[in-house]
Amino acid sequence: MGLLETYQETLTGIMKTILEQEKSNISLASDLLAECYAEDRLIHIFGAGGHSAIAAMEVFWRAGGLTKINAMFPAGTNIISANPTTAKITGLAPYILNYYDVHEGDPLILVNFYGLNPIAVDVALEAKKKGIRLITVNSHGFAHQVPEDFKWRHPSKKNIHELADVAVDNHVPYPDAVLNVPGIEETITPTATIVTCFVLNCIMTETICKLVEKGVKPEIWISNNIPGCDEHNNPLVDKYKHRIHHLYPVV
């Protein structure tokens, strides 16, 4: 079997495990989100640290996705704006939650691929103080394999899933990369982005279905690259641009 086939089988295996082992947690997360969406609360999502911000991008202003998603991209917490990085420091969580208007009773999806990034743990701890309803997505096994004395852990030594109301495991294996090439010491080719986005899309799919079951008509974006997109999407942008920080008119 070639490396590409091995990679495909590995990803498929992880996604199969997610559906087998996380279905109940995905259902609990979607119950919470559907309830809050129906109450006209925003669904906040923070992909905390480095590449984890990709997870928030995946469900924000996305073709086939819900409108009331407030993606959080505070400066320095991802590789796009890490000049310098703030993802490894503590103390910013109150300011982040305040800036993005995350209030008591609101749902917050907190994604950190591995679950131990300092800014992610900081936000989780602050969310619990404020009575925010916390859904986490990370690799529980990976988090527990990283020693507590690792220099880039949060001072509390916590993992984000230990603080969650609903904790969904993305089942990313340690050390994330999964392929071996003769002559190269390191493993290559990561898994975390693909399977984490799979988890989030599963949660959102279930949330949309549950809204329909409640008799709530969910507002759904269509692609900004197909005919009719402006007519469909622009009224929704106008409706929510004053509530959702990173939403803006295309023209």
VENJO-V692458 format. One line per field, one symbol per residue. ss: DSSP state (h for helix, s for strand, l for the rest). psi: psi as a letter, one per 40 degrees, with the letter a starting at -180 (. if undefined). burial: # if it has 9 or more other ideal C-beta (glycine too) atoms within 8 Angstrom, else .. A space follows every 50 residues. Layout:
BEGIN
ss: ???
psi: ???
burial: ???
END
This chain:
BEGIN
ss: llhhhhhhhhhhhhhhhhhhhlhhhhhhhhhhhhhhhhllllsssssllh hhhhhhhhhllllllsllssssllllllllllllllllllllhhhhhhhl llllllssssslllllshhhhhhhhhhhhhllsssssslhhhhhhlllll llsllllllhhhhllsssslllllllllsllllllllslllhhhhhhhhh hhhhhhhhhhhhhllllllsllllllllhhhhhhhhhhhhllllllllll l
psi: hiddddddddddddddddddeeddddddddddddddddefiihihhghhb edddddddehfiheiidfhghhgiheeiedeggiieeeiieeddddddde fhiheihhhhhhdeeehddddddddddddefihhhihihddddeehideh deiideeiideeeidhhhhefhihfcieihhhehdiiihidddddddddd dddddddddddddeehhihhiihefihedddddddddddededhdehiid .
burial: .....##.###..##.###..#..##########.###..########## ##########....##########.###..##...##..#.##..##..# ##...#######################.#.############..#.... ..##...####.##.########..####.........#.###.###### ####.#######...#.#.###......#..###.##..##..##..... .
END
